[in-house]
Amino acid sequence: MMKTTRDILTEISKVIRNIEENYPELQKYLGETRSTLPGGSNDNAELNREDLENYLNQLNQMVDKYKKEH
């Protein structure tokens, strides 16, 4: 089953909350991984589902790498 944009955004929120609560030292990297800002003018801006999935994967990889190293 394909995830909806809403499902992906919910997962992103959960991972970010996990980082904030359990890995606060990683918060400084959240801005650097933020590759999901919609392109184009504000009137035509859209969130791309693929970009959201990539962002979610980046967040999960960051947490996994940190857990392995610490």
N, CA, C and O atoms as a Tinker XYZ file with bonds, in Angstrom:
   280  protein
     1  N      0.840000   -1.185000    0.000000    73     2
     2  CA     0.000000    0.000000    0.000000    64     1     3
     3  C      0.880000    1.241000    0.000000    63     2     4     5
     4  O      1.826000    1.329000    0.783000    81     3
     5  N      0.586000    2.184000   -0.853000    73     3     6
     6  CA     1.349000    3.413000   -0.960000    64     5     7
     7  C      0.936000    4.381000    0.147000    63     6     8     9
     8  O     -0.250000    4.572000    0.417000    81     7
     9  N      1.930000    4.982000    0.774000    73     7    10
    10  CA     1.654000    5.952000    1.830000    64     9    11
    11  C      1.128000    7.247000    1.223000    63    10    12    13
    12  O      1.556000    7.671000    0.150000    81    11
    13  N      0.197000    7.860000    1.932000    73    11    14
    14  CA    -0.298000    9.158000    1.503000    64    13    15
    15  C      0.644000   10.243000    2.024000    63    14    16    17
    16  O      1.464000    9.995000    2.908000    81    15
    17  N      0.518000   11.426000    1.473000    73    15    18
    18  CA     1.319000   12.564000    1.932000    64    17    19
    19  C      1.082000   12.790000    3.421000    63    18    20    21
    20  O      2.017000   13.087000    4.164000    81    19
    21  N     -0.137000   12.653000    3.843000    73    19    22
    22  CA    -0.476000   12.846000    5.260000    64    21    23
    23  C      0.234000   11.812000    6.142000    63    22    24    25
    24  O      0.732000   12.146000    7.217000    81    23
    25  N      0.276000   10.558000    5.683000    73    23    26
    26  CA     0.977000    9.502000    6.428000    64    25    27
    27  C      2.464000    9.830000    6.572000    63    26    28    29
    28  O      3.050000    9.664000    7.642000    81    27
    29  N      3.056000   10.296000    5.484000    73    27    30
    30  CA     4.490000   10.618000    5.505000    64    29    31
    31  C      4.744000   11.784000    6.438000    63    30    32    33
    32  O      5.697000   11.755000    7.216000    81    31
    33  N      3.902000   12.819000    6.376000    73    31    34
    34  CA     4.064000   13.970000    7.272000    64    33    35
    35  C      3.921000   13.555000    8.735000    63    34    36    37
    36  O      4.632000   14.062000    9.602000    81    35
    37  N      3.007000   12.638000    9.002000    73    35    38
    38  CA     2.833000   12.128000   10.369000    64    37    39
    39  C      4.093000   11.407000   10.830000    63    38    40    41
    40  O      4.536000   11.594000   11.964000    81    39
    41  N      4.673000   10.585000    9.960000    73    39    42
    42  CA     5.914000    9.878000   10.309000    64    41    43
    43  C      7.064000   10.854000   10.531000    63    42    44    45
    44  O      7.859000   10.677000   11.455000    81    43
    45  N      7.159000   11.879000    9.693000    73    43    46
    46  CA     8.201000   12.897000    9.860000    64    45    47
    47  C      8.051000   13.567000   11.220000    63    46    48    49
    48  O      9.040000   13.764000   11.926000    81    47
    49  N      6.841000   13.911000   11.585000    73    47    50
    50  CA     6.587000   14.542000   12.883000    64    49    51
    51  C      7.013000   13.641000   14.035000    63    50    52    53
    52  O      7.591000   14.112000   15.014000    81    51
    53  N      6.730000   12.357000   13.922000    73    51    54
    54  CA     7.108000   11.406000   14.975000    64    53    55
    55  C      8.626000   11.292000   15.106000    63    54    56    57
    56  O      9.155000   11.249000   16.217000    81    55
    57  N      9.324000   11.245000   13.971000    73    55    58
    58  CA    10.791000   11.140000   14.015000    64    57    59
    59  C     11.383000   12.410000   14.604000    63    58    60    61
    60  O     12.307000   12.340000   15.415000    81    59
    61  N     10.867000   13.569000   14.209000    73    59    62
    62  CA    11.376000   14.833000   14.749000    64    61    63
    63  C     11.116000   14.911000   16.248000    63    62    64    65
    64  O     11.982000   15.354000   17.002000    81    63
    65  N      9.951000   14.492000   16.683000    73    63    66
    66  CA     9.644000   14.480000   18.124000    64    65    67
    67  C     10.592000   13.539000   18.862000    63    66    68    69
    68  O     11.058000   13.865000   19.954000    81    67
    69  N     10.881000   12.381000   18.283000    73    67    70
    70  CA    11.823000   11.430000   18.868000    64    69    71
    71  C     13.208000   12.073000   19.000000    63    70    72    73
    72  O     13.869000   11.925000   20.028000    81    71
    73  N     13.638000   12.779000   17.968000    73    71    74
    74  CA    14.931000   13.458000   18.017000    64    73    75
    75  C     14.929000   14.503000   19.123000    63    74    76    77
    76  O     15.875000   14.576000   19.907000    81    75
    77  N     13.894000   15.299000   19.191000    73    75    78
    78  CA    13.819000   16.357000   20.206000    64    77    79
    79  C     13.835000   15.792000   21.625000    63    78    80    81
    80  O     14.453000   16.369000   22.519000    81    79
    81  N     13.159000   14.670000   21.829000    73    79    82
    82  CA    13.050000   14.091000   23.166000    64    81    83
    83  C     14.238000   13.215000   23.550000    63    82    84    85
    84  O     14.646000   13.207000   24.712000    81    83
    85  N     14.800000   12.476000   22.590000    73    83    86
    86  CA    15.814000   11.484000   22.918000    64    85    87
    87  C     17.211000   11.785000   22.391000    63    86    88    89
    88  O     18.196000   11.261000   22.911000    81    87
    89  N     17.304000   12.617000   21.374000    73    87    90
    90  CA    18.608000   12.930000   20.773000    64    89    91
    91  C     18.718000   14.430000   20.515000    63    90    92    93
    92  O     18.921000   14.839000   19.371000    81    91
    93  N     18.590000   15.259000   21.553000    73    91    94
    94  CA    18.572000   16.715000   21.343000    64    93    95
    95  C     19.826000   17.238000   20.646000    63    94    96    97
    96  O     19.785000   18.285000   20.001000    81    95
    97  N     20.937000   16.517000   20.771000    73    95    98
    98  CA    22.167000   16.952000   20.119000    64    97    99
    99  C     22.065000   16.885000   18.591000    63    98   100   101
   100  O     22.885000   17.482000   17.895000    81    99
   101  N     21.075000   16.172000   18.067000    73    99   102
   102  CA    20.877000   16.075000   16.620000    64   101   103
   103  C     19.995000   17.197000   16.069000    63   102   104   105
   104  O     19.894000   17.364000   14.853000    81   103
   105  N     19.362000   17.958000   16.946000    73   103   106
   106  CA    18.446000   19.001000   16.492000    64   105   107
   107  C     19.133000   20.018000   15.590000    63   106   108   109
   108  O     18.509000   20.571000   14.684000    81   107
   109  N     20.411000   20.264000   15.836000    73   107   110
   110  CA    21.121000   21.258000   15.025000    64   109   111
   111  C     21.208000   20.833000   13.562000    63   110   112   113
   112  O     21.438000   21.673000   12.692000    81   111
   113  N     21.029000   19.539000   13.278000    73   111   114
   114  CA    21.100000   19.045000   11.905000    64   113   115
   115  C     19.752000   19.026000   11.194000    63   114   116   117
   116  O     19.693000   18.762000    9.993000    81   115
   117  N     18.672000   19.301000   11.916000    73   115   118
   118  CA    17.352000   19.242000   11.299000    64   117   119
   119  C     17.218000   20.257000   10.167000    63   118   120   121
   120  O     16.637000   19.947000    9.127000    81   119
   121  N     17.742000   21.448000   10.355000    73   119   122
   122  CA    17.670000   22.460000    9.311000    64   121   123
   123  C     18.479000   22.082000    8.090000    63   122   124   125
   124  O     18.106000   22.417000    6.966000    81   123
   125  N     19.585000   21.386000    8.300000    73   123   126
   126  CA    20.445000   20.998000    7.194000    64   125   127
   127  C     19.826000   19.900000    6.342000    63   126   128   129
   128  O     20.116000   19.809000    5.150000    81   127
   129  N     18.988000   19.074000    6.929000    73   127   130
   130  CA    18.384000   17.977000    6.178000    64   129   131
   131  C     17.056000   18.391000    5.559000    63   130   132   133
   132  O     16.441000   17.618000    4.824000    81   131
   133  N     16.623000   19.583000    5.848000    73   131   134
   134  CA    15.299000   20.032000    5.402000    64   133   135
   135  C     15.298000   20.298000    3.897000    63   134   136   137
   136  O     15.574000   21.415000    3.459000    81   135
   137  N     14.994000   19.294000    3.127000    73   135   138
   138  CA    14.998000   19.420000    1.670000    64   137   139
   139  C     13.590000   19.373000    1.099000    63   138   140   141
   140  O     13.407000   19.091000   -0.085000    81   139
   141  N     12.597000   19.648000    1.932000    73   139   142
   142  CA    11.215000   19.468000    1.490000    64   141   143
   143  C     10.467000   20.775000    1.318000    63   142   144   145
   144  O      9.246000   20.768000    1.164000    81   143
   145  N     11.169000   21.894000    1.342000    73   143   146
   146  CA    10.455000   23.144000    1.143000    64   145   147
   147  C      9.891000   23.171000   -0.272000    63   146   148   149
   148  O     10.595000   22.865000   -1.234000    81   147
   149  N      8.625000   23.538000   -0.392000    73   147   150
   150  CA     8.029000   23.532000   -1.719000    64   149   151
   151  C      8.697000   24.551000   -2.631000    63   150   152   153
   152  O      9.083000   25.635000   -2.193000    81   151
   153  N      8.828000   24.193000   -3.894000    73   151   154
   154  CA     9.415000   25.096000   -4.861000    64   153   155
   155  C      8.363000   25.976000   -5.501000    63   154   156   157
   156  O      7.166000   25.721000   -5.367000    81   155
   157  N      8.801000   26.999000   -6.188000    73   155   158
   158  CA     7.884000   27.888000   -6.879000    64   157   159
   159  C      7.377000   28.993000   -5.986000    63   158   160   161
   160  O      7.788000   29.123000   -4.833000    81   159
   161  N      6.485000   29.782000   -6.530000    73   159   162
   162  CA     5.923000   30.884000   -5.759000    64   161   163
   163  C      4.965000   30.330000   -4.710000    63   162   164   165
   164  O      4.527000   29.183000   -4.800000    81   163
   165  N      4.652000   31.141000   -3.732000    73   163   166
   166  CA     3.753000   30.696000   -2.660000    64   165   167
   167  C      2.381000   30.301000   -3.203000    63   166   168   169
   168  O      1.718000   29.428000   -2.643000    81   167
   169  N      1.957000   30.941000   -4.290000    73   167   170
   170  CA     0.642000   30.626000   -4.854000    64   169   171
   171  C      0.584000   29.233000   -5.457000    63   170   172   173
   172  O     -0.458000   28.578000   -5.430000    81   171
   173  N      1.714000   28.781000   -6.005000    73   171   174
   174  CA     1.737000   27.497000   -6.709000    64   173   175
   175  C      2.562000   26.434000   -5.991000    63   174   176   177
   176  O      2.799000   25.364000   -6.551000    81   175
   177  N      2.995000   26.700000   -4.788000    73   175   178
   178  CA     3.875000   25.773000   -4.071000    64   177   179
   179  C      3.130000   24.490000   -3.718000    63   178   180   181
   180  O      1.978000   24.514000   -3.284000    81   179
   181  N      3.817000   23.379000   -3.916000    73   179   182
   182  CA     3.252000   22.072000   -3.581000    64   181   183
   183  C      4.305000   21.238000   -2.874000    63   182   184   185
   184  O      5.501000   21.383000   -3.127000    81   183
   185  N      3.853000   20.370000   -1.990000    73   183   186
   186  CA     4.753000   19.415000   -1.362000    64   185   187
   187  C      4.810000   18.179000   -2.241000    63   186   188   189
   188  O      3.784000   17.588000   -2.577000    81   187
   189  N      5.996000   17.808000   -2.598000    73   187   190
   190  CA     6.205000   16.650000   -3.445000    64   189   191
   191  C      6.316000   15.420000   -2.552000    63   190   192   193
   192  O      7.136000   15.394000   -1.634000    81   191
   193  N      5.507000   14.411000   -2.809000    73   191   194
   194  CA     5.485000   13.200000   -1.986000    64   193   195
   195  C      6.851000   12.515000   -1.973000    63   194   196   197
   196  O      7.289000   12.027000   -0.931000    81   195
   197  N      7.512000   12.477000   -3.101000    73   195   198
   198  CA     8.833000   11.851000   -3.184000    64   197   199
   199  C      9.850000   12.610000   -2.325000    63   198   200   201
   200  O     10.680000   11.996000   -1.655000    81   199
   201  N      9.786000   13.945000   -2.346000    73   199   202
   202  CA    10.682000   14.744000   -1.510000    64   201   203
   203  C     10.431000   14.492000   -0.023000    63   202   204   205
   204  O     11.365000   14.430000    0.776000    81   203
   205  N      9.158000   14.348000    0.330000    73   203   206
   206  CA     8.838000   14.058000    1.728000    64   205   207
   207  C      9.385000   12.694000    2.145000    63   206   208   209
   208  O      9.915000   12.545000    3.246000    81   207
   209  N      9.258000   11.712000    1.276000    73   207   210
   210  CA     9.788000   10.378000    1.583000    64   209   211
   211  C     11.308000   10.429000    1.727000    63   210   212   213
   212  O     11.876000    9.783000    2.607000    81   211
   213  N     11.958000   11.196000    0.864000    73   211   214
   214  CA    13.411000   11.343000    0.964000    64   213   215
   215  C     13.809000   12.005000    2.278000    63   214   216   217
   216  O     14.774000   11.590000    2.919000    81   215
   217  N     13.071000   13.025000    2.673000    73   215   218
   218  CA    13.345000   13.706000    3.941000    64   217   219
   219  C     13.162000   12.753000    5.117000    63   218   220   221
   220  O     13.990000   12.726000    6.028000    81   219
   221  N     12.095000   11.979000    5.103000    73   219   222
   222  CA    11.854000   10.990000    6.150000    64   221   223
   223  C     13.004000    9.991000    6.214000    63   222   224   225
   224  O     13.476000    9.655000    7.300000    81   223
   225  N     13.451000    9.523000    5.070000    73   223   226
   226  CA    14.578000    8.589000    5.026000    64   225   227
   227  C     15.853000    9.227000    5.578000    63   226   228   229
   228  O     16.608000    8.580000    6.304000    81   227
   229  N     16.092000   10.490000    5.237000    73   227   230
   230  CA    17.264000   11.197000    5.753000    64   229   231
   231  C     17.230000   11.286000    7.277000    63   230   232   233
   232  O     18.239000   11.071000    7.948000    81   231
   233  N     16.059000   11.605000    7.807000    73   231   234
   234  CA    15.919000   11.701000    9.263000    64   233   235
   235  C     16.181000   10.347000    9.926000    63   234   236   237
   236  O     16.918000   10.260000   10.909000    81   235
   237  N     15.573000    9.300000    9.381000    73   235   238
   238  CA    15.760000    7.962000    9.949000    64   237   239
   239  C     17.215000    7.513000    9.862000    63   238   240   241
   240  O     17.735000    6.910000   10.801000    81   239
   241  N     17.867000    7.800000    8.754000    73   239   242
   242  CA    19.277000    7.438000    8.602000    64   241   243
   243  C     20.148000    8.191000    9.600000    63   242   244   245
   244  O     21.094000    7.628000   10.151000    81   243
   245  N     19.834000    9.456000    9.832000    73   243   246
   246  CA    20.597000   10.253000   10.789000    64   245   247
   247  C     20.493000    9.652000   12.193000    63   246   248   249
   248  O     21.498000    9.528000   12.893000    81   247
   249  N     19.289000    9.282000   12.597000    73   247   250
   250  CA    19.081000    8.691000   13.927000    64   249   251
   251  C     19.776000    7.331000   14.009000    63   250   252   253
   252  O     20.446000    7.036000   14.998000    81   251
   253  N     19.619000    6.512000   12.986000    73   251   254
   254  CA    20.260000    5.174000   12.989000    64   253   255
   255  C     21.771000    5.291000   13.077000    63   254   256   257
   256  O     22.410000    4.560000   13.834000    81   255
   257  N     22.340000    6.199000   12.314000    73   255   258
   258  CA    23.803000    6.377000   12.332000    64   257   259
   259  C     24.254000    6.846000   13.716000    63   258   260   261
   260  O     25.262000    6.369000   14.237000    81   259
   261  N     23.514000    7.771000   14.302000    73   259   262
   262  CA    23.872000    8.270000   15.626000    64   261   263
   263  C     23.805000    7.155000   16.662000    63   262   264   265
   264  O     24.693000    7.031000   17.506000    81   263
   265  N     22.750000    6.345000   16.597000    73   263   266
   266  CA    22.605000    5.253000   17.574000    64   265   267
   267  C     23.746000    4.238000   17.446000    63   266   268   269
   268  O     24.203000    3.706000   18.458000    81   267
   269  N     24.208000    3.962000   16.238000    73   267   270
   270  CA    25.296000    3.031000   16.041000    64   269   271
   271  C     26.619000    3.578000   16.586000    63   270   272   273
   272  O     27.452000    2.822000   17.085000    81   271
   273  N     26.800000    4.889000   16.484000    73   271   274
   274  CA    28.064000    5.506000   16.902000    64   273   275
   275  C     28.111000    5.804000   18.395000    63   274   276   277
   276  O     29.187000    6.044000   18.943000    81   275
   277  N     26.962000    5.792000   19.054000    73   275   278
   278  CA    26.954000    6.150000   20.493000    64   277   279
   279  C     26.376000    5.044000   21.319000    63   278   280
   280  O     26.290000    5.167000   22.541000    81   279
